[in-house]
Amino acid sequence: MTAQVLADKYEILDVLGTGGMGVVYKARHLLMKRIVAIKMLHESLTANEVMRKRFEQEAQAISALNHPNILTVYDFGVTEDNKPYLVVEFLEGTSLEEVLNEEGALDASRVMHIFKQATSGLAQAHEKGIIHRDLKPGNIMLINVGDQKDFVKIVDFGIAKLVQESTEQNIGLTATGEVFGSPLYMSPEQCRGRKLDPRSDIYSLGCVMYHALCGKRPFTAQDLPECLYKQVHETPPKFSEVAPELNISEGLEKVVSKAMAKEPDDRFDNMTDFRQAIEAVEAGQPLDISMPPSKPTGTTTVIATQAHGVHITAGAPAGVSGNTIVPESSQAASPQVIGAKPKNKKLIGVAIAAGVIIAGGGIAYLVTNSPTAQYETFMKKGKAAFDAHNYQLAEEAFQGALQASLSFGAESPQRSDAIDDLGQIYMNQKKYDKLYQLATQTNQVARCISSFSRELDELKKQGADKTAQAADLLQLLGKLSEKEGDFARAESFYTDALTIRKGIAVQASAIEDKAKAAAAQPLPDQKTKKATQEREIRSLSTHITQVHKQKILHPKPLAKAKPIRVSPFPTFDVTRPITTPAPTVVVDDKPEVSNDQPKKRGFFGSIGHGVKELFHKDKSKKDSTKE
């Protein structure tokens, strides 16, 4: 729809994004010259009366709100060809989800600043009888307003429900028994498909606050049924268990625990009380809140279910596809089909006799395993998949092993092995962002820097050091250097990345100029790429300025270098045929060739139990070893 005018007053400038239900455009009001965002349903959904009603309900919900921390609605209408559209303010910022993916856990003072605003905006929504029902990091936008950073804008009231309305039409759109939202942040009553009140949003916001404080979601699951079970029955791990190095205050933990109480009556009564509790912690005042009763954590695992009436319709977070939660490490993992009712009544009787729990309209098969058994099962599965060259399945298994290793402690050999194997899988599949997240969450920053530096060296050897891949690596190295407090090195990495991206943009412009000279219209994907390149360059330039200021304030690295030389994560060529000779593994500078397997999985013992050097296998190193 670019280069068009909508409703005779909005000039479409660009496509901002697409989703399962619609497209969001950047546009300009022709008379007011104001830049806005326009959301439109996909053409395939405009004929769906229920979808149209939900879209209109979103407009009705947020147009009733007028709060600085809630996205402003300017206009709503229907085009001549019967397509509904919603005009909202254009935000230039980033979502909390993106910030958490890039930075991991946030400073407690920053978290309190963000969530005081979020609770304030939601308080007004609740006062007007509107429940958001899909609170997650992706729906909390952070923008800069003047000198104020991290100004909150809550977005996407697409599945909001007007609490005060109970007409048949409204019930049909958000019927009890259906589950809408993002299951990783859903309240227990929402998971059960029960009637909701504003305290459901309090639980969801508590989940998001937990994620922001410790850099990890309160619950992890292999599929949707397991996630729903944990939300209903389990208490998230304490901050001291998942992030002991952060020293999160007892007061903040009490606030989050109160918000995430399983029973609505045990939570804060309203968002105002939630905000006041945060302010009390911020001011160092004693908390006068009653704590909910604790429930067991992580002792039971759902391994299979049959449930009915479950629908996930909102924009799903990473790792959620349809109504199945796929592990983030592998979107290709086999999904578990749900939604079917058991046809054979005898099956239900057998299930009950076998100790199956029946609750909430579904059937859950449960098994209780010790942490050691769970860890060993995941590791065995990962090794078998690795040896069979099924790297996606191996990635999923090692991720499960890493989660199970929490029971052994942060410095345990089991945790080190799981980190090493998962890091190796990420390196071999060039999943640099995932390796960055793994390194920052498990204190492997130095090792990740070593891995990325080695990858850059390989690109230089191949003459590919001016590519987008090299720029991506340099930016990640800049982020890692910032994590270590070395702002001078971070600035250097960012500057090199900016130089490469500008060069790529120049090449793209040259191609576009040739197309114009040949009287050919640039392809739509070329326009999109160009716009993306320009955004990346602007963002990177701004960040370099910020890092430069930090370098002046902190001329020396804030973090001291580790006294040991850290080995990078090992790699091998995943495109190599299975019949390729085994790689050489260098340990303590003594070459050792294994003829038993086509490749060698490497385990590292860096923190507390030595370092093994495992180097990338390539032809030059093979030749040097033979010599």
N, C-alpha and C positions, 0 to 999 in steps of 0.2 A: 504493500500500500504506500510505499515511499513515493515522494513527488506528487502526492494527491492532497486534496482539501476535504476534510471531513465536516459535514454539517455546515458547510459554507463559512466556517470560522476557525478551523484548526488545520494548520498546514503540517502534514506528516513529514518529519525530518529523518527519522531513523528507527530501526527496530532495536529495542532495548533487551528483549528476551522473549522466549516462548516457553510454554508449559503444557501440561496435559489438557488444560481447559481453554487456554486462550493465548493471545499475543499482547505484548505491551509495547507501545510505540512512544517515541519521543516526538513532541509536536510543539508548535508555536501558535498562540492565539493571534489571529491576524490583526485585530484591532488593539488589543492590550499589549501585544508583543511579549507576552509572558510565556516562558517555557513550561510545558506541562507533560504529564505522562497519561497516555490513554490506554485503557485495558479493554480488549474486545474478545468475545468468545470465538472459538474456532468455528468456521462455517459448518463443520460437521455436527456441531452441538446446538446451533441456533434453532434447528427444528425440534430439538428436545425441549418440551415444555417445562420439565422439572429443572433442567439446567438453566433455562432462561429465568425461571422463578428464583433460583438460588442466586443468580447473578444480580437480579433486581433486589433481592434481599440484602446482598452485600452493600449495594448503593444506599438502600434505606437505612441500614445499620450505621454505617460510618458517617453518612450525611447528618445524622442526628447528633453527632459528637462535635465538640468544639474545644479542643484541648491542644496545647502546644506540643505535647508528646504523642499525639495521634495524627496519622496521615490525614491531611485536609482534602475534602472532596469539593471540587469546583462545579461539576456538571454531570448530568446523566441524561441519556437519550437513546433514541433508536433511529438508525439511518433509514434512508428511503428504501433500501433493499432489505429492511427488517432485521438489522443486526444491532443488538444493544451495545452501548459503549459507556464507559465510566471514565471521567476526567478527574485526575487527582494531581496534587503537587508533585513536581519533579524533584527527586532527591539525589544529590551528589554525595555519596558516602559509601559505606560498606556495612554489611550485615554483621551482627555479632558472631554468626556462624563462621564467616570468613576470617574474622579476627581470631577466633579460637583455633581454627585450623592452622593459621599461620603462627600464632604466638603461644598456643597452649594456655596454661593457667594464667589468669590475670591477677594483678596486684589487688589486694583486698580493698584498698581505698578506691580504686577505679571501679571495682565491682559494686561497691556501695553507691558510688555516684551514679552508675548506670541504673541500678535497680530501684533507687529512690524515685527516679523519673518514671520508670516503667510502672511502678505501683501507683504513682500519682495519676498517670493517664488512664490506667485500667480502673481506678477508683471511680472516675467520672463515668466510664462506660457502664460500670455496674450500677451506678446511681440512676442511670437512664434505662436500666433493665436489659443491658446487652452483655452477653458472655462471649468472649472471643472464641474459645474452644479449640484453638490451634496454636497456642503459644509455644514457640521454639526459638532457638537462636537465629534461624533464618528470617523470622518475622520481627526481629528487633533491629532496626537500622540505626547506625551511628553516623552522625554528620557533624560538621563544624558550623557553628553559628557565631560569627564574629570571632572573638578570642576564646569562646567556649568550645572545648573538644568533647567528643562523645555525647553530643546532644541526641537524646533518644527520640525515635519516631517508631511507633508500633504500627505495623502494616498488616494487610491481608486479613480483613474481617470476613472473608469469603464464606465461611461456614458459621459465622456468628449467629446466635439465636436470641431473639427478643423474648426475654423471660416472661414478660407480662402478657404476651399474646398466647392464646391456646386454641386458635381457630383450627379447623380441620385442615385448611390449606397449609398453615405453618407446621402442624404436626406431620403432614405428609412429606414436607421437605426435610425435617430433622427428626424423624420418628425414633421413639424409644425402642431400643433393640438393635439399632444400627450404631456402628462405631465410626465416628468421623474424627480426623485429626492425625497427629503424628504419634504413633504408639510409644516412642522412646521418651515422650514427655507427658503422656496421658495420665489423668487421675484414675484411681481404681474404679470409681463409679462410671467414668466414661468408658473404661475398658469393658465393663459389664453391660454397657448399653443402657444404663439407667438414666433417670431424669437428673439434669444437672442444675446447679445453682452457682453463684459467683465463686464459691469456695473451690470449685473444680479448677478455675483459672489460677487460684492461689497455689494449688498443688503443682500445676504445670510450671508456673513461674519459679517455684521452689526447685524443681528439677533443673531448669535452665540456670538458676543461680548456683546450684551444686556444680554443674558443668563448668561454669565460668570460674569458680573458685579453685577447683582442683584440676581443671583441664581434661576431665574425663566424665562421661555420662554416668548417671547414678546406676544404670543397669545396662548390661550388655547381653545380647541374646543371639542365638543362631537362626531363629525364625520368629514369626509373629506370635504363635501360641506361647512360646517361652517368655517373650517380652511381656505379653499381657499377664501371664501368671505372676511374674516377678513384680509388676506394678501393683497387682492386687494383694499379694501375699508376703512379699519380702521387703525388708528394710535395706536401704543402700549401705555399702560399707562406710565406716567412719573415715573422716579426712585423714586421720593419723595412720590408717591402713593403706589408703591408695596414694596419698601424697604427703608422707611424713616430713619431707624436706621443706614444705611450704609453711609449716607452723601456723596453720589457720587458727584463728582465735576460737576459744570455746564459745564465746558469745555468738559469733557468726554461725557456728555449727548448730547452736540451739535454735537460731532463727530459721535456718534451712530445715532442720528436723521438724520444727513446729509446722512450717508450711507444707511439708511432705508427709504429714500424718495420714495414715490410711483411712481413718474415719473423718469425714468432714467436720464433725463436732469437735474434733481434737485440734483442728487447724485454727489459724487466725480467723476472727469473725468476718473481717473484711480487709480490703487492700490498704485502707488507712492504718489499721493496726499493724499490718505487715510493714508499711513504710516507717511507722513510728518505732518499731523494734529495730530496724536497720539504723535509724538515726540515733537511737540510744547506744547501740554498739559503737557507732562512729564517734559519739561524744564521750565514750568511756563510762557511761552510766550503767548501773546494775539493771538486769533484765527482770521484769516481773511477769513472766509467762509460765504457764503450766506446760509441762512436756508430755507428749503422747507416749503411750506404752510402746516398748520396743517389740519387734517381731524378728523371727529368725532370718539370717542372711545366708544365701547361697548354699544351703544344705540339700536342696531339692532341685532337680533339673528336669524340665519338661522335654521329653524326647519325641513325642508324637501327639497329635490331637486330632479330634474331629469336632468342629464347632460350626454353628450356623448363625446367620444374621450378622456376620462381621463384614464390614466394608470400610476400606481405607480410601477416602476420596480426595483428601486434601493434598497439597503439594508435599510429597514425602521427603524426608531428609536422606542424606547419604546412607546407602545400605537398605533402603526400603523400596520395594518394587511391588506395586499393586497391593495385594493383601498378604505379602510374604516379606519378611525381613531377611535380606541376603547379607551375609557378613561383608563388611566394608572391603575386606581384602579380596573378595571375589564376587563380582556381580554375575559371574557365569556359573556359580554353584547351583546345584539342582534345587529348585524351589520345592517347598512342601505345600501340597495342594490342600486348601481348607475350604469350607463353605458347604460341604455335603453332609446331609443328615444320614445316620446309619439306617439302611433299609431293613436289615435283619434284626428283629427284636431279640433273637437269641444272642446276637453279638453283644448287646447291652448287658444281658445277664452274665455272659462270660467275663465281660469287662469288670463288672462289680465283684464277681468271685475272685478275679485276679488281683483285686486291690486297687482298681482304677478309681480315681476321684472324679465324680460327676458334679459340676458346679457351673453356675452362670450360663446354662443352656448348652454347654459343650462337654466333651469327654477328654480328659487329659490323662495320658499314660505317664507315670512318674517313676523315677529311679533315683535311689540315693547312693552316691559313690563317695569315697574318700578323696581328698584333694590329690593324693599320690596316684590313685588309680585313674582319676580324670587326666592328670598331667601325662602319665605314661601312655594312656590310650591315644591322646592327641599326638604325642611325639611319634609313636609307632605308626599312626596313620600318616603323619607328615613325611616320615622317612620313606614309607612304602610308595607314597605318591611321588616323592622326589625321584626315587630310583626308577619309577615308571614314566618319568618325564611329564607327569601331570602337575605342572607347577601351580596352576590355579588351586587345585585341591590341596596341594602341599601348603600353599600360603594360608588357606583357610584353617588347616589343621594346626599350623604353628602359631597362628593368632590365638586359637583356642588354648594351646599350651601356655602361651604367654599370660593369658588371663588366669589360668589355673595356677601358674607359678607364684601368684600373689600370696598364696598360702604359705610359701616357704621363706618369704622375706625378700627385700630388695637386693641383697648381696648374695643370694643363694646361687649355687652352681646351676640349679634347674632354670632359674630365671635368666642367667647368662646364656645358657644353651638355647633357650627359646628365642631370646633377642637375637642371637647370632644367626640362627637358622632363618628367622623371619626377615632379618636385614639382608641376608644373602639372596633370598627370593626377590625382595624389592629391587636390589641392585641388578640382578640378572634380567628383570623385566623392565628396567629403566623407570621404575615407579619412584622417581626422586622425591615427589611431594610426600608420599607415604613413608619413605625412609626418613625424611626430615621430621615428620610427626613422631615416628618411633624414637628417633634419637633425642628429641627434646622432651619426650614424656618419660624416657628411661635413663636420662643423664648420660647419653652416649654422644654428646655434641662433638667432642674432640675426634671421636672415631668417624663420625659422619663427615666432618671436615676433611679428614684423610681420604675417605672414599670419594667424595666429590672432587677433590683435587686430583686424585688419580684419574678419574673419568675425564677431567679437562685435559690432562696430559695425553690421554689416548686420543681425544678429539684433535689435539694439535698434531699428533703423529699422522692422523688421517687427513689433515688439511681441512678439518671441519670446525675450527675454533672460532669461526665468524657466523655460526648458525644460531637459530633460535634455541636449539638444545644447549649450546654453550652459554647463551644468555640466561637461560633458566637456571643452569648450574651456578653461575656467578651470583645471581640474585639469592639463591638458597644459601650460598656461602656467606653472602652479606648478612642474611638473617641469623645464621649460626654465629657469625662473629659478633653481632649485636648481643646475642644471648650470652656470650662470654665477656661482654663489656669492652671488646676491642673495636671501638668506633672508627679508628683510623683505618684498620684493615677492612672493616665493613664498607667504609666510603670508597676505598679502592676497588673492591669487588663490584659495588653498585655502579661506579663510574665506568668500569670496563663493560658491564652489562648494557649500560645506556649507550655506549659507543656502538656496540654490536646492533642493538635494536634500531638506532638511527640509520645505520648502514642498510639494514634490511628494509626499512621504510623508504629509503632513497631508491633502492632497487625496485621496490613495488611501484613507486611513483614513475620510474622510467618505463616500466611495463605498461602502466596506464597511459602514459603519454604516447607510446607507440600505438596503442589501441585507438586513441583519439585521432592520431595522424592517419590511421587507416580507416577513419570514419566508422569505427566499430564502437559500440557501446560497451563500457566496462561491465563485466559479469557481476551479478549481485553479490556473489561470494567474495569478489575482489573488493567491493565497497565495504563489506562487513569486515574483512581482514584489515583494510586500511583504517577503519574507525577503531578497531581493536588495538592496532599498533599505535595509533595516536594516543589512545587512553593509557596504554602501558608506558609510553614515553613521558606523558605528563605526570603520571603517578610516580614513576621512578625518579624523575627530576625533583619533584617535591620531597620525596623521601631522602634523597641525597642531601638536600638542604637541611633537613631535620637531623640527619646523622652528623653532618658537618658541625652543627651547633653542639651536639653531644660530644664530639671529638674535642672541641675547644674547652668544654666544661670538664671533660675527663681525658686529658692527654695520655694517660697511661691506662692500660686495660684494667677494668674493675675486677676481673677474675684472673687469678694466677694460672699460668700454664701448668699442666700436669707434669710431674717429674718423669713419667715413663713415656716412651715412644709408643703411640697407639697405632695398631694395625688397622687398615681399612677392612670393610666387609669383603669377604671373598666373592669372586664372580667366576662364571664360566659362560661359554657361548651356548645359549639355549636353542639356537637355530642349527647347531651342529648335529649331524646324523648320529643315531645311537651307536653305530659301528665305529665311530671315531675313537682312536686310541685314548687311553686314560690320560688325564692331565697330570702334570708334574706338580707336586705339592712341596713347597719349600718350608721346612721347619728348622729353625735355628741354623739357617744357611747350609743345611745338608739336604741335597736333592733326594727325593724318595718317590719312586714311581709305583703306582698301584695298578696291577693288571686284573684285579678282581672285579672292579666296577668301572663304568665309562667315565665316572667323575667322582670327586671326593667332597663330601660335605664337611665343612670346617666348623669346629666349635672353638669359641674364644674363651679365654679365662683372664680377662684384663683386670677387673677390679678385685683385688685380694688374692688371686690365685694365678698370676703369671699372664704373659701375653704370647700367643702363637702368631707367627707371621704367615699369612696366607695371601699369596699374590695372584693377580689376574694371569690366567694362562693365555699366552698368545704365541705366535710362531717364533718371534725373536727370542722370547724367554726360553722356549723349548730348545732352540739352537744353542743358546748360551749354556744351558744346563748340560746338553750333550758334550759340549766342549770341555 
